Amino acid sequence: MTDIENLLHAERTFLTDGGLETWMVFNEGFVPPEFASIVFLDDPAALDAARAYFDRFLAGAATAGAGFVLDTMTWRGGPHWAEKLDRTKTEMMQLNRRAVDFAHDIRAAWADKVAPILVNGVIGPAGDGYVAGVTPDAVTAEKLHAPQIRILAEAGADMISAVTMTNIEEGIGIARASKGAGLPVVISYTLETDGCLPTGEPLADAIRATDWETGSAPIYYMINCAHPDHFRDVLASGDAAWLNRIGGVRANASRLSHAELDVAETLDDGDPDEFGRLHLELARLLPNLRVVGGCCGTDHRHVGCVSDHLHARKAA
């Protein structure tokens, strides 16, 4: 059985990390331009802090006896970010290779304690992760993101995850580009406080449309960047046809809206234990939940509490 097959069929839920960027900014004091963590690869001190950050989550996975999905620091790493990050497009592609190498190094250090560890090539939206704004159509999105996806594939990523997708068309384009590169792909949609995408489409419509336009290319879908209270009712009223396609949740620690979080000067890390307990209900609503982690404001404490609750439930 391959590592991807292990992920899809594991009885024990895999873990992943939390809000890397918010942790690095508010807890470590590293403020990357455009919130692009890929630039940490050029800063030895930031890179050491990032390694320590991931080590905390992997230690939790070792304790839980769970597999781990290890993200690359490439969320805002596509060549279209080059100008804003004061890099050339060639330099951006080199950074993507180094990001995969960094993840491989971390995996090697934990390979005897956590298995499997999948290196997950992270793709972010062309624009803002909170606000849809002007969004590309599916054809444009595929062309825009394909170069980064190809580099991540060549460098040795095991899978691709499109994270904080604000619109359906971009999710479709990335799914097609990943399929073309021969890598399994996960599409993760950002949700607002009403449980809909920032463009206003219901989550169910986003999943159905993406599946229809890509031949069900994503191995599963994920929900990110919203507190469990923001989308629990949407899941509770959903039907199995699309609920069964959701395999991951990376929720926010805070109940604040995206607009409120965008202007916040302090980190709202919520209540880690409550965060963990809320995932028990999410797990009951999502029969194919395979991966849990966190998004804005979360850290190893939140994911540890989720793990404690979910894995205790599995063992009961």
Secondary structure, DSSP 8 states (H G I E B T S, - for coil): --HHHHHHH-SS-EE----HHHHHHHTS----GGG-GGGGGG-HHHHHHHHHHHHHHHHHHHHHT--EEEE-S-TT-SGGGTTTTT--HHHHHHHHHHHHHHHHHHHHHHTTTS--EEEEEEE--SS-SS---S---HHHHHHHHHHHHHHHHHHT-SEEEEEEE-SHHHHHHHHHHHHHHT--EEEEEE--TTSB-TTS-BHHHHHHHHHHHHTS-SSEEEEESS-HHHHHHHHHT--HHHHTTEEEEEE-S--S-HHHHHT-SS-----HHHHHHHHHHHHHH-TT--EEEE-TT--HHHHHHHHHHHHHHHH-
